[in-house]
Amino acid sequence: MTLSHKLTPVPFTNVRLTDRFWAPRIEINRAVTLPAEYTMLESTGRLAALDLKWKKGRPNPPHIFWDSDIAKWIEAASYSLATDPDAALDKLLDRVIAKLAKAQQPDGYLNSHYIVFEREGLDRRWTNLRDNHELYCAGHLIEAAVAHYQATGKQSLLDVMCRYADYIDRVFGRGRGKLRGYCGHEEIELALVKLYRVTGNPRYVKLAQYFVDERGRQPHYFDIEARRRGENPRAFWAGTYEYNQSHLPVREQTVVTGHAVRAMYLYSAMADLATETGDESLLAACERIWHSVVDERMYITGGIGPSARNEGFTVAYDLPDETAYAETCAAIGMVFWNHRLLQFNGDGKYADVMERALYNGTISGVSLDGTKFFYENPLASRGAHHRQGWFDCACCPPNIARLIASVSGYFYSTSEDGVWIHLYAESEANIMLHGRSIALRQATTYPWDGAVQVALRLDQPTEFTLRLRIPGWCERYTVRVNGKRVQGTPERGYVCLTRVWQNGDTVDLTLDMPVRLMAAHPQVRQMVGRVAIQRGPVVYCLEGVDHAISPLDRILIPLNTRWEIEHHAELLGGVVVLRATAKALQAQATEALYAPAAPPRYAPVQITAVPYHAWDNRAPGEMRVWFRAV
Amino acid sequence: MTLSHKLTPVPFTNVRLTDRFWAPRIEINRAVTLPAEYTMLESTGRLAALDLKWKKGRPNPPHIFWDSDIAKWIEAASYSLATDPDAALDKLLDRVIAKLAKAQQPDGYLNSHYIVFEREGLDRRWTNLRDNHELYCAGHLIEAAVAHYQATGKQSLLDVMCRYADYIDRVFGRGRGKLRGYCGHEEIELALVKLYRVTGNPRYVKLAQYFVDERGRQPHYFDIEARRRGENPRAFWAGTYEYNQSHLPVREQTVVTGHAVRAMYLYSAMADLATETGDESLLAACERIWHSVVDERMYITGGIGPSARNEGFTVAYDLPDETAYAETCAAIGMVFWNHRLLQFNGDGKYADVMERALYNGTISGVSLDGTKFFYENPLASRGAHHRQGWFDCACCPPNIARLIASVSGYFYSTSEDGVWIHLYAESEANIMLHGRSIALRQATTYPWDGAVQVALRLDQPTEFTLRLRIPGWCERYTVRVNGKRVQGTPERGYVCLTRVWQNGDTVDLTLDMPVRLMAAHPQVRQMVGRVAIQRGPVVYCLEGVDHAISPLDRILIPLNTRWEIEHHAELLGGVVVLRATAKALQAQATEALYAPAAPPRYAPVQITAVPYHAWDNRAPGEMRVWFRAV
């Protein structure tokens, strides 16, 4: 992997989405989701926990990872504040941050569970890094602090978290008297890199590097720690250190294992460290592991982690649909990781995965009205799977909120020689290149149509390379500059247009966007002979509410189906639905559970496919992504 | 349901199997499995636990249900002793029983876990009926005692268990000062009916009735008990009392729920009580629940309970193949329950289920060499599922041993008017009808061929109805008496031949046994468009070892396939294999995880199907039962 094209993301605050896909989601996130989540933080006792007044026997004992829920909400609210000033939200954040500041212990420690809940209190801190998420919570609070500082310029939370990070730096490491441990749930590593980037303090990146490098070494810290607790390390409830990616030193890992969210946060940190340190061995490990995910273990929605047992990975090509775990947070992690990898060499394959997750398996995690959330994102349902207002383990709701609030940050990058457009949506961007401002406007109805016009506003003619991503799903495209067809140079998923750009120049990109029936690799046993419907980056599904036939599994889709592509502005927030005539297997006469197979009889059936991400927003019922092909 | 044809099973000791299917299994069970299991009982500390010398900190703490493993082994060994005298085994049983007798407490209590392990020792007994299996263990010990007494005439264990049962009778019930509880894992109920039948003591059947009647009543005993332990009843780890079938009084239950083995043992007890008490309401509940199992929740192998989460049932028509739990013990429970229901009215539908489980989902649980066991019996495997020599939770190995040792007891019944043949195998039976002995010999190679000759030896001409079961899988059959074709009266799955039978009379039954491609009900989503291969009662599978193509999911079976039926005496202990030319989906050129679907290309492929029950007895590899049909 060459580092020659090292990219820098254009911050989300420099990109304003004005489209009908993301902009309404960002607004609902701001106006509905963030307040609703705050209410849940309050009513479940999460915020009260920071007052450190909880006593045994009272309701709502502070859970080990409650602080992280508050942290992700602060992060999401800060992103929102950065793009949509809101004095009330600003004050609310100050209040929550004041609680955190007050809860911080004199030495810098901050964890509402350990401070009030553990019988032996603070003496028990750091005694179960494997299971108890202390450094994970610290990591999310650091991300929150960075976001809040960047949004508001206030150092209130940043100071708290620098003190905490300094304390963690005194506790952990290879020096004498230090704990040579690391967290069972990765997160602190990528957070410390963020903290380094905003403070410039190199100790934070060194600490992150220590956590990543130490992971999985022998003698194994989680063994040592378990024995200190008087436990048999072999009795680890998850059965294997693959669960938390500590079965091997990270550079020796070749295949993704274990808990999917943990994996994504670790690999994101590895990519961050590679950026900061130039350590190619970390990048090489990421690349190997990336192939094990994307070539063998990813749902067509960009979701990952098929198994509920470990909230994570099993074996290659194990991608069941109805029982898919595919946690919302894990798909969000795919966005984080692929966005980071993309910055190294601008290889569109990472942007393809990022786009796949963004338009499907992440945003399926929140209802269109912003009030309900999926934790699991299966690709088929009998009708009993529905979004909920909250979860005891509430990682997903604030995680999707922080993604949506900052989604415009995934659209552009700059590199030494120019500007990269990774994603398409009606938007306005202000991009700094070598100290000069480039205003870039996209006019498009993407993802519903493949026509994109990019208009440039420049103070003066400027030579640079404008790179437009040709998505992996697109087989035919045209590019016009100021109305004239140009060839451009296709390079790893981007068409490169190098010229002296003038103010008012336009680029018209037309991406052919037919309906595609997608097949899975034949080793995906569950999907042999089946197809999924995709158009552009959007994966479609059929819902019970649109069909009289049940189960939906009785529908077969002919490979030569002619699709009608209809835009419905009123449906599901405005979507393109796909209509066609398919075949329905007629029920056999017998109603026995097992009977000699009769030759199947089919009848034509009208089907209506809607975007997978928008399912379960109407009458509850069945849903299915993969259909038998004929 | 009419009780007019009430049947009595012919005891297993009166039926000697001389065939090549069951007889070798019974012999391997005796010569290999029972000694191997004894070795495991010894080496795992289970037998030592009965010495009550375990102390904290030592290895092998006695587990809550260890006693039941010993009990089931005693039961299996006793059955074996009853048909194959063995002085060494007899002595070994005496030694184990002496340990049990010595471990029994002065008040009759007997449980190696509670006596030595619980911190507060015996004071803690009966404090967690919901989870801790005390009465379950007692039940298995009672079954063992009855079996040992019947096999040997010795009362050594029977006396111990009568004392324990008397003690249990003093502790539990509705009287003042008694515990109004019942066991979270049903088993004691059916055991007490057996104890009643052998002792004639009506208190035992009354106690069984109490346990069954009390189950699921409000206020709920498991709630009361949890509060007594200082726990919140809502925090029940299994989430719902459906798990142990105590969510409703048993007569109000309409659908099978929860842990599959528990369910089968409860329903078996309900059938037993209906027999003893004539309580039609229990039978009506059984019949309703039976339909929910057999019409909606049973694997084609007779296995039940798709989910590992609760070792049991989920929703109607949820029958995934690769992740099927289908515990061996649960399929055995299906045999127990259906055999009991069959005795009420001789309806062949129960015998059909019993036969399905016997020839498929039960005996798959043990390797052909008798040394290794399946706990889970999935209907597809990628190659990583293999039998093991033992399990921490070792319920299945001795359970399959006791089933095989007594399998001849499922073949015949008598009723007021005659003799019922439920199952077919080369065998000799000695049947008492109204005080007269009927010797009945079956000559057949069933299940590999559908021709059965029944020969009668009678002291004198005797009028009775001989009923021969026409299996549900059989669509065409002929009956000949002394070579002459007769019609017989078909009645609920049995052809009835009423006449004055003479010594030397023969009946030739010919059951057409073609290969059948079976389809599942269209609501079984996982199997829509798929077929399973069945011939006679035997369900077939394809194994990787016989095929070069992988995954096996790429194989499609044409509905009009012509099968070659080949008997291989040397293969898998002697089986019929089915060979045919099917279609193999050719891999697409691309190796991407997702790619636009190309029209499928097929090539002919030779396939070899082997009996499902015999899979994983050769080179390890893939296995699959259900194939896409074309």
Interface residues (C-beta under 8 A of the other chain):
Chain A: V294 D295 E296 M298 I300 V315 D318 P320 E322 T323 A380 R382 A384 R516 L517 M518 A519 A520 H521 P522 Q523 V524 R525 V528 G529 V531 A532 P551 D553 R554 L556 L559 L585 A587 Q588 E591 A592 L593 Y594 A595 P596 A597 A598 P599 P600 R628 A629
Chain B: V294 D295 E296 M298 I300 V315 D318 P320 E322 T323 A380 R382 A384 R516 L517 M518 A519 A520 H521 P522 Q523 V524 R525 V528 G529 V531 A532 P551 D553 R554 L556 L559 L585 A587 Q588 E591 A592 L593 Y594 A595 P596 A597 A598 P599 P600 R628 A629
